[in-house]
């Protein structure tokens, strides 16, 4: 089984006792997909708890349907926005899920829960005696450290030293240890190397939850993110034939799993994997450093279902940086208002982190590539928000000079409206196979996967189809676990 649910009863009992002592209950996948099913007493507790508070009841806020407030919210509809045409410059509608309203301000808190919860309820992680290790290029280790804190587990957060200062400052308040590895978001191997080093040093005292190979990451996005997008499309009244594409940065490969879900509902849909032009791993088997924080690259994630990916699109990181300044500098907001944006649309620009901007640029390129019309929709994801990167504004002032109206004009015209179909590659069967084969060098040669496993991912028709079924088994384990926590 791709997610280990073999029960270690001795450890499971320890975890139950820990949760009993700390008054901790766990949400099921069904509740994360449909939080209206969350018990009334949990909702009552949430009404007085802040979104970022280190309170175990916030585990039930691991959903796209949180009330958009920082204090005391419960649940509502899916959090998403439509990106204004004044920004995209394309005919098609670009819709995007909003990650800001998760605890920690990013959806990675969901991916980490998808990895941690099954291990906790099956007894494959000892919350009393082991540390949870969260290797990451940014938000994943934040989500993992946060969930560990909610569950009273010790954690180790690993991320590249060049990530934003905001990430490090916050992590130090919740993680047991914070380890900075050399390089930027492109330096994933250095993170893996640190995991091997920790494994040799601490052995059975740690469990490594590697988002790049943990199918709990894939499963959470398939079920929770995929169904949220489907619900948003229904809310918008989009005709099924006009649901044209889903675009997401490759990152850990997890968010792309929502595309697998959507393609089952909308067979004509195209899945596009986005990456930085400065590190075109999928596009050109390339390498390099870039500034689209948190998306990771120089390898193909184990949990990326390459066979179901239709296109690769590469985004210039400078376009993301310049648009981030446009959306957050006073001169940029003033210019966008002059260009026709309403006040509420300008306020919503705070929902765009740097990688979210990259995703939207990818969606715009795909809309142009397929010559989409006004009835067509491209969906993407805003992983986190602008508040994760405010230190970058001061840095760019020093590098590029003060952001004024002339810079705003250049950013909107050059970085947004001038996006074209360059660096877009439609994948044939053998193009996909070539990308899939890149997994061998990272995962078989370096990380201990087998020749049989990598071939199963490509040739076994049931390999990816079987993963979504695991959610029901995990829910059964969670429900039984919670029942014992509540027992006298």
DRENZARO-564761 format. One record per residue (C-alpha): residue number from 0; x negated, y, z negated. Coordinates in steps of 0.25 Angstrom, whole numbers. Last residue first. Example, Ala and Ser with C-alpha at 12.3 -4.5 7.8 and 13.67 -1.06 7.14 Angstrom:
BEGIN
(balo 1 (-55 -4 -29))
(balo 0 (-49 -18 -31))
//
This chain:
BEGIN
(balo 487 (56 30 -118))
(balo 486 (56 29 -103))
(balo 485 (54 42 -95))
(balo 484 (40 38 -90))
(balo 483 (45 24 -87))
(balo 482 (56 30 -78))
(balo 481 (46 39 -72))
(balo 480 (37 27 -68))
(balo 479 (48 19 -62))
(balo 478 (53 31 -54))
(balo 477 (38 34 -49))
(balo 476 (36 19 -45))
(balo 475 (49 19 -37))
(balo 474 (45 32 -31))
(balo 473 (32 26 -27))
(balo 472 (39 15 -20))
(balo 471 (48 24 -12))
(balo 470 (36 32 -8))
(balo 469 (29 20 -2))
(balo 468 (39 20 10))
(balo 467 (32 32 15))
(balo 466 (19 24 17))
(balo 465 (24 13 25))
(balo 464 (26 20 39))
(balo 463 (11 25 38))
(balo 462 (5 10 39))
(balo 461 (17 4 46))
(balo 460 (12 5 60))
(balo 459 (-1 -1 56))
(balo 458 (-11 4 67))
(balo 457 (-16 17 63))
(balo 456 (-16 17 48))
(balo 455 (-18 2 48))
(balo 454 (-31 4 55))
(balo 453 (-36 14 44))
(balo 452 (-32 3 34))
(balo 451 (-39 -8 41))
(balo 450 (-52 -1 42))
(balo 449 (-52 2 27))
(balo 448 (-52 14 19))
(balo 447 (-64 16 10))
(balo 446 (-66 31 10))
(balo 445 (-78 34 19))
(balo 444 (-79 24 31))
(balo 443 (-64 20 31))
(balo 442 (-58 34 27))
(balo 441 (-66 44 32))
(balo 440 (-72 38 45))
(balo 439 (-60 30 48))
(balo 438 (-50 41 47))
(balo 437 (-56 47 60))
(balo 436 (-49 35 67))
(balo 435 (-35 42 64))
(balo 434 (-39 54 72))
(balo 433 (-44 45 84))
(balo 432 (-31 37 83))
(balo 431 (-23 50 83))
(balo 430 (-30 54 96))
(balo 429 (-28 40 101))
(balo 428 (-13 41 100))
(balo 427 (-13 55 106))
(balo 426 (-14 67 97))
(balo 425 (-10 81 101))
(balo 424 (-21 91 98))
(balo 423 (-19 105 94))
(balo 422 (-32 113 93))
(balo 421 (-27 124 102))
(balo 420 (-12 125 103))
(balo 419 (-11 139 99))
(balo 418 (-11 148 87))
(balo 417 (-11 163 91))
(balo 416 (1 166 83))
(balo 415 (-5 162 70))
(balo 414 (-20 164 69))
(balo 413 (-22 175 80))
(balo 412 (-9 183 79))
(balo 411 (-5 182 65))
(balo 410 (-20 183 60))
(balo 409 (-24 194 69))
(balo 408 (-12 203 66))
(balo 407 (-15 200 51))
(balo 406 (-29 204 52))
(balo 405 (-25 217 59))
(balo 404 (-15 219 47))
(balo 403 (-26 218 37))
(balo 402 (-34 206 30))
(balo 401 (-46 212 24))
(balo 400 (-59 206 30))
(balo 399 (-62 192 35))
(balo 398 (-72 186 25))
(balo 397 (-69 194 13))
(balo 396 (-54 195 15))
(balo 395 (-54 180 18))
(balo 394 (-60 177 5))
(balo 393 (-49 186 -2))
(balo 392 (-38 179 5))
(balo 391 (-44 165 3))
(balo 390 (-42 167 -12))
(balo 389 (-27 167 -10))
(balo 388 (-28 152 -5))
(balo 387 (-19 143 -13))
(balo 386 (-9 155 -15))
(balo 385 (-6 154 0))
(balo 384 (2 141 -1))
(balo 383 (1 126 0))
(balo 382 (4 115 10))
(balo 381 (12 124 20))
(balo 380 (17 112 28))
(balo 379 (21 111 43))
(balo 378 (34 109 51))
(balo 377 (35 112 66))
(balo 376 (49 115 71))
(balo 375 (55 117 85))
(balo 374 (68 125 88))
(balo 373 (60 137 92))
(balo 372 (52 129 102))
(balo 371 (39 121 101))
(balo 370 (28 122 112))
(balo 369 (22 109 107))
(balo 368 (8 115 105))
(balo 367 (14 128 100))
(balo 366 (22 122 89))
(balo 365 (9 113 86))
(balo 364 (1 126 85))
(balo 363 (11 133 76))
(balo 362 (12 120 67))
(balo 361 (-4 120 66))
(balo 360 (-3 135 62))
(balo 359 (7 131 51))
(balo 358 (-2 120 46))
(balo 357 (-14 130 45))
(balo 356 (-6 140 37))
(balo 355 (-2 129 28))
(balo 354 (-17 126 26))
(balo 353 (-20 140 22))
(balo 352 (-8 141 12))
(balo 351 (5 146 17))
(balo 350 (17 148 7))
(balo 349 (13 163 5))
(balo 348 (18 165 19))
(balo 347 (32 163 13))
(balo 346 (31 178 7))
(balo 345 (30 183 22))
(balo 344 (42 175 26))
(balo 343 (50 181 14))
(balo 342 (46 195 18))
(balo 341 (50 193 33))
(balo 340 (40 191 44))
(balo 339 (42 200 56))
(balo 338 (28 204 61))
(balo 337 (27 216 51))
(balo 336 (30 207 40))
(balo 335 (18 198 45))
(balo 334 (9 211 45))
(balo 333 (12 214 30))
(balo 332 (10 200 26))
(balo 331 (-4 200 33))
(balo 330 (-8 213 27))
(balo 329 (-4 208 13))
(balo 328 (-13 196 15))
(balo 327 (-6 182 13))
(balo 326 (0 178 26))
(balo 325 (-11 184 35))
(balo 324 (-22 179 26))
(balo 323 (-17 165 27))
(balo 322 (-16 167 42))
(balo 321 (-30 171 43))
(balo 320 (-35 159 35))
(balo 319 (-26 149 43))
(balo 318 (-31 155 56))
(balo 317 (-45 154 51))
(balo 316 (-43 139 48))
(balo 315 (-40 136 63))
(balo 314 (-30 126 64))
(balo 313 (-31 112 71))
(balo 312 (-19 104 76))
(balo 311 (-18 89 77))
(balo 310 (-6 82 83))
(balo 309 (3 70 83))
(balo 308 (-1 64 70))
(balo 307 (7 50 67))
(balo 306 (-6 41 70))
(balo 305 (-14 50 61))
(balo 304 (-6 47 48))
(balo 303 (-15 55 39))
(balo 302 (-16 47 25))
(balo 301 (-31 44 28))
(balo 300 (-34 58 30))
(balo 299 (-42 61 43))
(balo 298 (-56 68 40))
(balo 297 (-63 81 41))
(balo 296 (-51 87 35))
(balo 295 (-44 94 23))
(balo 294 (-32 102 23))
(balo 293 (-34 110 10))
(balo 292 (-39 123 14))
(balo 291 (-38 128 29))
(balo 290 (-52 134 28))
(balo 289 (-61 125 37))
(balo 288 (-73 116 37))
(balo 287 (-78 107 48))
(balo 286 (-75 94 55))
(balo 285 (-69 88 69))
(balo 284 (-63 76 74))
(balo 283 (-57 85 84))
(balo 282 (-43 87 81))
(balo 281 (-42 78 68))
(balo 280 (-54 84 61))
(balo 279 (-53 98 67))
(balo 278 (-61 105 55))
(balo 277 (-61 120 59))
(balo 276 (-48 118 66))
(balo 275 (-42 115 53))
(balo 274 (-32 103 53))
(balo 273 (-17 101 57))
(balo 272 (-10 87 59))
(balo 271 (2 88 68))
(balo 270 (13 79 67))
(balo 269 (23 80 79))
(balo 268 (38 77 77))
(balo 267 (46 69 88))
(balo 266 (49 58 78))
(balo 265 (56 68 68))
(balo 264 (60 60 55))
(balo 263 (49 50 56))
(balo 262 (40 61 61))
(balo 261 (43 69 49))
(balo 260 (38 58 39))
(balo 259 (25 57 47))
(balo 258 (24 72 47))
(balo 257 (25 72 32))
(balo 256 (13 63 32))
(balo 255 (5 75 38))
(balo 254 (5 81 24))
(balo 253 (-3 69 19))
(balo 252 (-15 69 29))
(balo 251 (-24 75 18))
(balo 250 (-26 88 26))
(balo 249 (-20 85 40))
(balo 248 (-14 99 41))
(balo 247 (1 98 44))
(balo 246 (10 100 56))
(balo 245 (24 94 58))
(balo 244 (30 95 72))
(balo 243 (42 96 81))
(balo 242 (55 95 72))
(balo 241 (63 100 84))
(balo 240 (69 87 87))
(balo 239 (74 86 73))
(balo 238 (83 98 74))
(balo 237 (78 108 63))
(balo 236 (89 112 53))
(balo 235 (80 119 44))
(balo 234 (84 111 32))
(balo 233 (82 99 40))
(balo 232 (68 103 44))
(balo 231 (66 106 29))
(balo 230 (71 92 25))
(balo 229 (61 85 35))
(balo 228 (50 94 30))
(balo 227 (53 89 15))
(balo 226 (54 75 20))
(balo 225 (40 75 25))
(balo 224 (34 82 14))
(balo 223 (40 73 3))
(balo 222 (39 59 10))
(balo 221 (27 60 20))
(balo 220 (20 70 11))
(balo 219 (21 61 -1))
(balo 218 (17 49 7))
(balo 217 (5 55 13))
(balo 216 (-1 59 0))
(balo 215 (3 46 -7))
(balo 214 (-5 40 4))
(balo 213 (-18 44 -2))
(balo 212 (-29 44 8))
(balo 211 (-32 59 10))
(balo 210 (-25 63 -3))
(balo 209 (-36 56 -11))
(balo 208 (-30 53 -24))
(balo 207 (-43 48 -31))
(balo 206 (-40 40 -44))
(balo 205 (-50 42 -56))
(balo 204 (-56 35 -68))
(balo 203 (-57 22 -60))
(balo 202 (-70 27 -53))
(balo 201 (-76 39 -60))
(balo 200 (-89 42 -54))
(balo 199 (-88 34 -41))
(balo 198 (-74 38 -39))
(balo 197 (-78 53 -41))
(balo 196 (-89 52 -31))
(balo 195 (-79 45 -21))
(balo 194 (-69 57 -23))
(balo 193 (-80 67 -21))
(balo 192 (-84 61 -8))
(balo 191 (-69 62 -4))
(balo 190 (-69 76 -7))
(balo 189 (-82 78 1))
(balo 188 (-75 71 12))
(balo 187 (-64 81 13))
(balo 186 (-73 93 16))
(balo 185 (-63 100 26))
(balo 184 (-56 108 14))
(balo 183 (-69 114 11))
(balo 182 (-83 110 6))
(balo 181 (-89 103 -6))
(balo 180 (-81 97 -16))
(balo 179 (-74 104 -28))
(balo 178 (-70 95 -40))
(balo 177 (-59 99 -49))
(balo 176 (-57 91 -62))
(balo 175 (-45 89 -71))
(balo 174 (-36 97 -62))
(balo 173 (-26 107 -66))
(balo 172 (-32 121 -69))
(balo 171 (-44 119 -61))
(balo 170 (-36 116 -49))
(balo 169 (-30 130 -49))
(balo 168 (-43 137 -48))
(balo 167 (-49 127 -38))
(balo 166 (-37 129 -29))
(balo 165 (-36 144 -30))
(balo 164 (-51 144 -26))
(balo 163 (-48 139 -12))
(balo 162 (-55 127 -7))
(balo 161 (-70 128 -4))
(balo 160 (-74 118 -15))
(balo 159 (-67 106 -9))
(balo 158 (-57 99 -17))
(balo 157 (-56 88 -28))
(balo 156 (-46 88 -40))
(balo 155 (-49 78 -51))
(balo 154 (-36 75 -60))
(balo 153 (-33 70 -74))
(balo 152 (-18 66 -75))
(balo 151 (-7 73 -83))
(balo 150 (3 71 -72))
(balo 149 (5 85 -70))
(balo 148 (-10 87 -70))
(balo 147 (-12 76 -60))
(balo 146 (-1 83 -51))
(balo 145 (-9 96 -52))
(balo 144 (-22 89 -49))
(balo 143 (-17 82 -37))
(balo 142 (-10 94 -31))
(balo 141 (-22 103 -32))
(balo 140 (-31 91 -27))
(balo 139 (-21 91 -15))
(balo 138 (-22 106 -13))
(balo 137 (-36 107 -9))
(balo 136 (-45 98 -1))
(balo 135 (-42 87 -10))
(balo 134 (-47 75 -18))
(balo 133 (-38 73 -30))
(balo 132 (-43 64 -41))
(balo 131 (-34 59 -51))
(balo 130 (-41 56 -64))
(balo 129 (-38 42 -72))
(balo 128 (-36 38 -86))
(balo 127 (-22 43 -89))
(balo 126 (-15 45 -76))
(balo 125 (-20 31 -71))
(balo 124 (-18 31 -56))
(balo 123 (-14 18 -50))
(balo 122 (-3 16 -60))
(balo 121 (9 15 -50))
(balo 120 (15 28 -55))
(balo 119 (3 36 -55))
(balo 118 (-3 31 -42))
(balo 117 (10 34 -35))
(balo 116 (11 48 -41))
(balo 115 (-3 52 -38))
(balo 114 (-4 51 -23))
(balo 113 (10 57 -19))
(balo 112 (8 67 -31))
(balo 111 (-5 72 -23))
(balo 110 (3 74 -10))
(balo 109 (14 82 -18))
(balo 108 (4 91 -25))
(balo 107 (-2 93 -11))
(balo 106 (11 101 -7))
(balo 105 (4 114 -12))
(balo 104 (7 125 -22))
(balo 103 (2 118 -34))
(balo 102 (16 113 -38))
(balo 101 (23 113 -24))
(balo 100 (30 126 -19))
(balo 99 (18 131 -11))
(balo 98 (19 119 -1))
(balo 97 (29 125 9))
(balo 96 (34 116 20))
(balo 95 (32 123 34))
(balo 94 (41 126 46))
(balo 93 (36 131 59))
(balo 92 (47 134 69))
(balo 91 (43 133 83))
(balo 90 (42 146 92))
(balo 89 (28 149 88))
(balo 88 (22 162 83))
(balo 87 (19 155 69))
(balo 86 (19 168 61))
(balo 85 (30 176 66))
(balo 84 (38 163 68))
(balo 83 (38 162 53))
(balo 82 (34 149 46))
(balo 81 (47 142 41))
(balo 80 (46 138 27))
(balo 79 (47 126 18))
(balo 78 (50 122 4))
(balo 77 (60 111 5))
(balo 76 (73 114 -3))
(balo 75 (75 116 -18))
(balo 74 (68 111 -31))
(balo 73 (65 116 -45))
(balo 72 (58 129 -48))
(balo 71 (53 133 -61))
(balo 70 (42 142 -58))
(balo 69 (34 144 -45))
(balo 68 (46 144 -36))
(balo 67 (49 138 -22))
(balo 66 (59 127 -27))
(balo 65 (52 114 -25))
(balo 64 (56 106 -13))
(balo 63 (43 102 -6))
(balo 62 (41 92 -18))
(balo 61 (31 90 -29))
(balo 60 (39 98 -39))
(balo 59 (43 85 -47))
(balo 58 (28 84 -51))
(balo 57 (31 98 -57))
(balo 56 (37 91 -69))
(balo 55 (23 87 -73))
(balo 54 (20 101 -77))
(balo 53 (7 108 -73))
(balo 52 (15 121 -68))
(balo 51 (13 124 -54))
(balo 50 (28 125 -50))
(balo 49 (31 131 -64))
(balo 48 (41 123 -73))
(balo 47 (54 128 -79))
(balo 46 (64 123 -69))
(balo 45 (55 111 -67))
(balo 44 (60 105 -80))
(balo 43 (74 106 -76))
(balo 42 (71 99 -62))
(balo 41 (65 88 -70))
(balo 40 (77 86 -78))
(balo 39 (86 86 -66))
(balo 38 (79 74 -60))
(balo 37 (72 76 -46))
(balo 36 (82 72 -35))
(balo 35 (83 86 -30))
(balo 34 (68 84 -28))
(balo 33 (70 77 -14))
(balo 32 (56 73 -8))
(balo 31 (49 74 -21))
(balo 30 (60 67 -28))
(balo 29 (60 56 -18))
(balo 28 (45 55 -19))
(balo 27 (46 53 -34))
(balo 26 (43 63 -45))
(balo 25 (35 59 -57))
(balo 24 (39 61 -72))
(balo 23 (29 66 -82))
(balo 22 (33 69 -97))
(balo 21 (18 69 -101))
(balo 20 (19 57 -111))
(balo 19 (28 49 -101))
(balo 18 (19 53 -89))
(balo 17 (6 47 -97))
(balo 16 (14 35 -101))
(balo 15 (18 32 -87))
(balo 14 (4 34 -82))
(balo 13 (-1 24 -92))
(balo 12 (10 14 -89))
(balo 11 (6 15 -74))
(balo 10 (-9 12 -78))
(balo 9 (-5 -1 -84))
(balo 8 (5 -4 -73))
(balo 7 (-4 -3 -62))
(balo 6 (6 -3 -51))
(balo 5 (3 -5 -36))
(balo 4 (8 7 -29))
(balo 3 (-5 10 -21))
(balo 2 (-1 19 -10))
(balo 1 (-5 14 4))
(balo 0 (0 0 0))
//
